[in-house]
Amino acid sequence: MKLIQNLALKYAKFSLNRSLKSQLNLDILPHATTTPPDPDITYMLYAHIPFCHTFCPYCSFHKYAYDESIAKEYFKNLRLEMEQIHALGYKFNSMYVGGGTTLIDENELIKTLELAKRLFNIDEISCESDPSHIEPNNLRRFKGLIKRLSIGVQSFNDDILKRVGRYDKFGSSQALITKLKNAVGILPITSIDLIFNFPNQTKDMLINDINLAKSINADQITFYPLMKSNLTKAKIASSLGVSKFDNEFEFYTIIEENFKDYHKNNAWSYAKNRSNFNDEYVSSKHEYLGIGSGGFSFINGKLFINAFNLNEYNSKIQNNQSSIIASCEFKPKERIKYLFLTEIFSGFIDISKFNQTNKTNLLKTLNIELRLLSLVGAIKITDNMIESTKFGRYLWVSLMKEFYIGMDRVRAIFKDDAKIKNSSKINIMKSQI
């Protein structure tokens, strides 16, 4: 990486963390109400399934060990929350189901997705899965429900799989390849997710992952950089060790080179055929409402956070209360920065459309930022378009990683019931996590 690009990367990370520090001042709301919908806005519905059989050391998402009876009660309340949201007048044209392991209880998930389609006439539903829930007979049950299935593989290297506890759980590299090949084609879009820049991962190991992923013939392939937050870095070091060098930029360059023949869904996702339906909903769905324990919403410049504690979540829904327990409002310019990052992550921005949708003047509001990005070669501005360069795509990957690490701090705080109950306001970035 050139010196000026390295300096730009460091400054961009500093600037993002400074923005998060100033903006993530969360008000604790014991008796919140859900914001009514704006009839002129198209929303996405996010549903969180917080259950896993076992936990991976690099995963910081909100989750509980799976218990069938607890999960059934949770799904029942999730459907009840859908009914409550529908009564408020919300309409959605797409839905993303995240976790946790979203297919951990197929019967309950089917009932939940069927209700979502009945209530909201949703056309596009995307779900995540691990390799233990992709048997062809299971997946056929979701025909007409799930349009895009994202399968978390993470690596095809048996040593890495053993170190992170996935080898015994999901099988060897060869077993994974067989499972994935059998799954492809059952649902309209099958995507596989991998991680790069593991500690001690070599260039040859990465290229082998790339080649094996391509051989499966999945519709989409996503390569996430390893994300180390304070929640995960000790576990990652314990299971995988610590690298002497950070190969993230070099490895990302290798990935980009090897996927030149694929369409770029966004800066870390590649598709055989061009599609707007991909892994990163925040890059294409700026306004979304989250349901379920630990769900996030972003509505009209405000971030809302649902109850993390399962008992609290269940109690709120059963008593016809909003599941929201905290919120913060972004200042107008910081909101535009967030929207710019999430949209440029997909590769380009139509300036007129961005201005009309977000009621702003992008070139004026972010004048200095856009000049700097142009100067360091991250973007090109021509006529009515802002387009990412090769370096720009890596910059967005790095910044999106920093953003998600910031959200890890949110999750860490809200897992601490005592801290929440004894507070009325919390600055996430200043908290000791």
Summary of the structure (lengths in Angstrom):
residues: 433
radius of gyration: 21.0
end to end distance: 31.7
largest distance: 57.7
contacts: 1421
relative contact order: 0.15
helix: 45%
strand: 21%
